[in-house]
Amino acid sequence: MIKKEKSRNKYSVSDHIFAITVVSFMCLAIISLPFLLFYLVIHFVSLTTDVRINSFGTFSSIKIILKFFITTLVITGVVDTIFSIILNRSKGILGFLSEALLMLAFFYFYVLIYSLVSNEIVMTDKGRLYVSLFLFLMYLSIHVVYIGSKRLYELIVKK
């Protein structure tokens, strides 16, 4: 009997290493770029007299801002989910606008409470407004990226 060999691509070890390296760098970029943007904005705002980060050096400052970043992500995710369920986002633009206004108010109160509880990041009223507006702009940018990627996906799939 003659055995038929299935024709399939044979990948070498270097192909696997290259694929793993590319995926690793993509994951690293997806995780680190938002934090770097967050760190840079908070660091530049802290150069004003409105926001002060009580740190002993750069590494300590990164640690403090990373803690603030992770706390903000977790709490924002929970609150956004709750607001989406309550407002039932299928109502269109009115639902989105009401959710956006609620999130703006949430960001301001979150930054207010965080700055009062934490001794690491001290803010004045103006500083709280700056940080909460930055968080709100980051929140809106997520929706813009989602809408853009959805339209891009529809264009690619329809071709």
BELCOR-V886431 format. One record per pair of residues at least 12 apart in sequence whose ideal C-beta (glycine too) atoms are under 6 Angstrom apart, sorted by sequence separation. I is the first residue (numbers start at 1). J is the second residue. D is the distance in Angstrom with one decimal. If there is no record, write none. Layout:
i = <I/I>
j = <J/J>
d = <D/D>
This chain:
i = <87/83/112/111/83/111/111/42/108/107/39/79/107/107/38/104/35/103/64/54/53/52/51/50/50/51/50/45/41>
j = <99/99/128/128/102/131/132/65/132/132/65/106/135/136/69/136/69/139/120/120/121/122/123/124/126/127/127/130/134>
d = <5.3/5.1/5.6/4.9/5.4/4.9/4.6/5.3/4.2/4.2/5.2/5.5/4.5/5.1/5.2/5.0/5.8/5.7/4.6/5.3/5.7/4.6/5.0/4.7/4.5/3.9/3.3/5.3/5.4>
